């Protein structure tokens, strides 16, 4: 009987230990809509103000060593948002284009008020980090390959907050997953970039363009998955 009780205690301890997460991971499709000055800027040059990008990140349980799940996890994410491609007129023939995109690497803090697995699990995020805004003028060569002629790459800061809901979904092996949907506001500070629709290839082969100051702030709807480590 004594050995049976020891075995039961061991199994219960083992089961509880498995419920403590190292952290979590997530991947999202991101529907980004330009906001404020950035939306006005894109509208002025007849460019689309909504695009689809993605992000993904890892978050760590702050109280793992204590054997409990923390309602607050911290970590990092990377994200990408394309902002379209403009045609580039040329006096020397050929095919040229000007593409625009943003990348970010953010520190993230996520708060989950409900620690137990639940059918609907809310969360709240805060984030901050650098955003890399790239504008590249490219030539398409006769072989179908491309070559970059000019690249204007600048860095600014972005930060913001968001909230969402995870809908419980277990894999066949019993691993917990959440299908996430969230709404976010991503504020970006001023950064210099090639002005939309301004690039031009001159008769001597040089590239002419104008620069401008933009603030690529967005409102984002995210749809994806969260899993636990």
JODAWO-V735490 format. One record per backbone hydrogen bond with DSSP energy under -0.5 kcal/mol. NH is the residue of the N-H (numbers start at 1). CO is the residue of the C=O. E is the energy in kcal/mol with one decimal. If there is no record, write none. Layout:
nh=NH co=CO e=E
nh=NH co=CO e=E
This chain:
nh=5 co=1 e=-2.3
nh=6 co=2 e=-2.1
nh=7 co=3 e=-2.3
nh=8 co=4 e=-2.3
nh=9 co=5 e=-2.5
nh=10 co=6 e=-2.4
nh=11 co=7 e=-2.5
nh=12 co=8 e=-2.5
nh=13 co=9 e=-2.5
nh=14 co=10 e=-2.6
nh=15 co=11 e=-2.5
nh=16 co=12 e=-2.4
nh=17 co=13 e=-2.3
nh=18 co=14 e=-1.6
nh=19 co=15 e=-0.7
nh=19 co=16 e=-0.8
nh=20 co=17 e=-1.3
nh=21 co=19 e=-0.6
nh=24 co=59 e=-2.5
nh=25 co=227 e=-2.3
nh=26 co=57 e=-2.1
nh=27 co=225 e=-1.9
nh=28 co=55 e=-2.7
nh=29 co=223 e=-2.9
nh=30 co=53 e=-2.3
nh=31 co=29 e=-0.5
nh=31 co=221 e=-2.9
nh=32 co=30 e=-0.9
nh=32 co=51 e=-2.6
nh=33 co=219 e=-2.6
nh=34 co=49 e=-3.2
nh=35 co=217 e=-2.3
nh=38 co=35 e=-1.3
nh=40 co=36 e=-1.8
nh=41 co=37 e=-2.4
nh=42 co=38 e=-2.3
nh=43 co=39 e=-2.5
nh=44 co=40 e=-2.1
nh=45 co=41 e=-0.8
nh=45 co=42 e=-0.6
nh=46 co=43 e=-1.7
nh=47 co=42 e=-2.8
nh=51 co=32 e=-2.5
nh=53 co=30 e=-3.2
nh=54 co=80 e=-1.9
nh=55 co=28 e=-1.9
nh=56 co=78 e=-2.0
nh=57 co=26 e=-2.2
nh=58 co=76 e=-2.0
nh=59 co=24 e=-3.2
nh=60 co=74 e=-3.1
nh=61 co=22 e=-2.7
nh=62 co=60 e=-0.5
nh=62 co=72 e=-0.9
nh=64 co=61 e=-1.1
nh=66 co=63 e=-0.8
nh=67 co=64 e=-1.9
nh=68 co=63 e=-1.7
nh=73 co=71 e=-0.5
nh=73 co=110 e=-2.7
nh=74 co=60 e=-1.4
nh=75 co=108 e=-2.3
nh=76 co=58 e=-1.9
nh=77 co=106 e=-2.3
nh=78 co=56 e=-2.5
nh=79 co=104 e=-2.1
nh=80 co=54 e=-2.6
nh=81 co=102 e=-2.7
nh=83 co=100 e=-3.1
nh=86 co=98 e=-3.2
nh=88 co=96 e=-1.6
nh=89 co=87 e=-0.5
nh=89 co=199 e=-0.7
nh=91 co=201 e=-2.2
nh=95 co=140 e=-0.6
nh=97 co=138 e=-2.3
nh=98 co=86 e=-2.7
nh=99 co=136 e=-2.6
nh=100 co=84 e=-2.1
nh=101 co=134 e=-2.3
nh=102 co=81 e=-2.6
nh=103 co=132 e=-2.1
nh=104 co=79 e=-1.9
nh=105 co=130 e=-1.9
nh=106 co=77 e=-2.2
nh=107 co=128 e=-3.0
nh=108 co=75 e=-2.2
nh=109 co=126 e=-2.5
nh=110 co=73 e=-3.2
nh=111 co=124 e=-2.8
nh=112 co=71 e=-2.9
nh=113 co=111 e=-0.5
nh=115 co=113 e=-0.6
nh=121 co=166 e=-2.9
nh=122 co=120 e=-0.5
nh=123 co=164 e=-2.1
nh=124 co=111 e=-1.9
nh=125 co=162 e=-2.8
nh=126 co=109 e=-2.1
nh=127 co=160 e=-2.0
nh=128 co=107 e=-1.8
nh=129 co=158 e=-2.1
nh=130 co=105 e=-0.8
nh=131 co=156 e=-2.9
nh=132 co=103 e=-3.3
nh=133 co=131 e=-0.6
nh=133 co=154 e=-2.6
nh=134 co=101 e=-2.6
nh=134 co=132 e=-0.6
nh=135 co=152 e=-2.0
nh=136 co=99 e=-2.3
nh=137 co=150 e=-3.1
nh=138 co=97 e=-3.0
nh=138 co=136 e=-0.6
nh=139 co=147 e=-2.6
nh=140 co=95 e=-2.8
nh=141 co=139 e=-0.6
nh=141 co=145 e=-3.5
nh=144 co=141 e=-1.9
nh=147 co=139 e=-2.2
nh=149 co=137 e=-3.1
nh=150 co=137 e=-1.2
nh=152 co=135 e=-3.0
nh=153 co=151 e=-0.7
nh=154 co=133 e=-2.4
nh=154 co=152 e=-0.5
nh=156 co=131 e=-2.7
nh=158 co=129 e=-2.8
nh=159 co=187 e=-2.3
nh=160 co=127 e=-2.0
nh=161 co=185 e=-1.2
nh=162 co=125 e=-2.0
nh=163 co=183 e=-2.0
nh=164 co=123 e=-2.3
nh=165 co=181 e=-2.3
nh=166 co=121 e=-2.4
nh=167 co=179 e=-2.4
nh=168 co=119 e=-2.5
nh=168 co=166 e=-0.6
nh=169 co=177 e=-2.8
nh=171 co=175 e=-2.5
nh=174 co=171 e=-1.9
nh=177 co=169 e=-1.3
nh=178 co=226 e=-2.3
nh=179 co=167 e=-2.4
nh=180 co=178 e=-0.7
nh=180 co=224 e=-2.6
nh=181 co=165 e=-1.9
nh=182 co=222 e=-2.1
nh=183 co=163 e=-2.6
nh=184 co=220 e=-2.9
nh=185 co=161 e=-2.6
nh=186 co=218 e=-2.8
nh=187 co=159 e=-2.6
nh=187 co=185 e=-0.6
nh=189 co=157 e=-2.5
nh=191 co=214 e=-2.2
nh=193 co=212 e=-2.6
nh=195 co=210 e=-3.1
nh=198 co=195 e=-1.5
nh=200 co=208 e=-2.5
nh=201 co=89 e=-2.5
nh=202 co=200 e=-0.6
nh=202 co=206 e=-2.7
nh=205 co=202 e=-1.9
nh=208 co=200 e=-3.5
nh=212 co=193 e=-2.8
nh=214 co=191 e=-3.0
nh=217 co=215 e=-2.9
nh=218 co=186 e=-2.5
nh=219 co=33 e=-2.5
nh=220 co=184 e=-2.6
nh=221 co=31 e=-2.1
nh=222 co=182 e=-2.4
nh=223 co=29 e=-2.2
nh=224 co=180 e=-1.9
nh=225 co=27 e=-2.1
nh=226 co=178 e=-2.1
nh=227 co=25 e=-2.3
nh=228 co=176 e=-0.6
nh=229 co=23 e=-2.3
